[in-house]
């Protein structure tokens, strides 16, 4: 019996790339520019993965919508400047083993790869271009067109675009937002141990200590050699 195509959807920040340095720096710049109290680093790292408009409300709930919009604009300006200065690949380096893992999976004819990220379309394009991964992912879901994680819209769109059933798809991420989104869409979730939220908080189906663990994890999920 022919096996169905399977879809693996990745979060980006904290899962494929480590972008927290520029994210924290840009948050500091945005809040400083507005003259608002700068959140603690832990609070900033804790909202990575959310869409910016939602993240700013969480970080500064006492500010008004105009001020939240100013924070978003200031953040985007700062992040763009830092990325331009360093280059996307240096600004948001791939975690160890990520490129080899993606290339190995992409070479298989039984798997499709996708991303679901709180980044903007422009931000994701710059990142993928900088790392030479532009054509790696057949479905790319970004914050411009969907409600923020953990709403399941990104994953639902990825399933629809690829014609994949939820049982044949998984979400890999590093935050509670990713795992909650996966559950809401009926997907199993795999949490990575190197990301921005403690693994103990994720309530995921499986965890990875490194990308070397992924083939065995896929075999356990789908019952076929990975």
N, C-alpha and C positions, 0 to 999 in steps of 0.2 A: 504494500500500500504506500502510495507516494506521501511523503511528509509535507505538511503545509509550510509555506514561507513563514519564518519567525521574524519578529521585529524587536530589536533592542534599542531602547530610547535612553539617551544619556542626558543628565544634567550637565552643565558646563562648569560654572565657577565652583571650585571646591571638589569637583569630581574629575574633570579632564584637565583643568588648569588651576594654578594657584594664583589668584588675582587679588588676594586680600590686601596686599601692600598698597596698591593704587586705589582700591575701594576705600580703605580707611583714610588714606591721605586726602582723597577727594571729598569725603564726608567732612573731614576737619576743615577743609577749605570752604565748603559750602556753608557750614554753620558759622565759621569765623567771618565770612563775607557778610552774612546776615546779622551778625552780632548776637547770635543765639548761643546758649550753653552747648558746648561740644559733648556729645554722648561718649560714654566710656567705650574703649575698644571692644570689650566683650559684647556690648549692646550692638555695636555696628556689625561685628562679625555674625551676630545672631540673626540679623535680618537679611544677610546675603542669600539671594535666591528669590526674594520677593520683588515684584515690580516696584520701581522707584517711588511712585505716588503712594503706594501702600506702605513702603518702608519708611518714608518720611513721617507719615502720620504715627506710626508705631514709635519712632525715635523721639518725636516731639509732639505729643498729643495735645499740648496746650496752645500750640500755634494755630493761626487761622489758615484757611485755604490759600490765600494770597502768599503767605509766608512759606507754606509747603511747596507751592509752585516755584517760588524763588529758590528754595533749597534744591529742588530737582534741577533747575536750570544751572545753578552754580555747580552742582555735582557734575553734570554733563560737561560743562566747560573745562573743569579741572581734569576730569578723567580723559577727555580728548587730548588735552595738552600733554599729560603724562604719557599717554600711549604714543603720541606723535614723537615725543622726545626720545623715548626708549625703543620704540618699535613694538608691535603687538606681541611678538614672540618673546621678547625680553620682559615686557610689562606683565604678561600673563603666561608664565612658562608652563609647559606640559608637565604633569607629574611623571615620575619615573615609570617607564614601561608603557606609557599611554600610546605613543605612536605605533610601536610594534603590535600592541593589542588591537588597535583599530585596523591596521593594515591586514593583520591575520584574519579578523572577522570579515572585513570588506571583501576579501578574496574568496569567501565561501559563497556558493550559489544557493544556499538554503537560508541565508540570513539577510535581513535589511537593517540598516543603521539609521537612527534619527537622533535629534536633540530636542529638548524642551527646556527653555531657559528664560530667566527673568531679564536677560539682555534685550536691547532693542535690535531691530533688523540691522541697522547700521553697525552696531557694536559687534554683533555676531559675525557679520560679513568681514569686518576688519580683522577679527580674531582668526577666523578660519583662513583668510587670505594670508595672514602673517605666518601661520603654521603650515601652509600648503595643504590644507584639509578641505578646501572649498567643495570638492566633489565627493567627499566621503559619505555624506548623509543625504538620504533620499527624501527625508521629511525634516523640516526645520521649523519649529514652533517658537515664536518670540513674543515678547511682552506687548508689542505694538498692536496685536490683533486679538488678544485674549485677556480675560480677567487674570489677576495675579494668582500664582500658586497659593493655596492648594486646590483651587477650583480645577475640575478635571478637563476643562475645555481644550487645553493644549494636547492632552493625550487622546481625547476623543477625535480631534482633528487629525492627529497622526495616524490613528487607526483608519479613519475614513480615507485619507490620502493614499494609504498603502493597501487598502482592502484587507486589512488584518483583523482577526478576531481578538478580543481582549485576552482570551486564554493562550493565544500564541504570541503575546507581547509581554515584555518586562520593562520596568523603569529602574534605572541605576542612578542613584544620587547620594548626597551627603547630608541632607537636611530633613527635618520633620516635614517641611513643606513638600518635598519630593515624595516622601512615603505616603503622606496624607492624600496627595494628588493621585498617586497610584491606586490606593484603596478606593478612592471615590470613582475612579474610572474602571474598576474591576480588574486591575493588573496586579501581578505580584511585584514586590519591590525588593531591590537589592541595595543595601547600604554599604558605603565604603568607609573604612576606618580612618582615612587620612584627611577627611573633610572638616567642615566648620561647625557641625553639631556633634555632640557626643553620641557615639553609636548606641549607648544605652537608652537614649531618648527617641530613637528612630522608630521603634516598633515595626521593624522591617521583617520580611520573610527569611532573608539570608544576609550575611555580611561578607565582605571581602577585606582581607588584610593586605592584599596586593592584587594586581591584575593577574598574577599567576593562578589565583584561585578561581578565576572566572570560568574556564572551561569545565571544571568539575561541577561548579554551581549550575551551569546551564544543563549539564547532563542530568543532575538531580531534578531539575525543574521539568524538563521535557522528556526525560527518559530515553534519550538517544545520545550516542557518542558526540562529544563536542570537540 
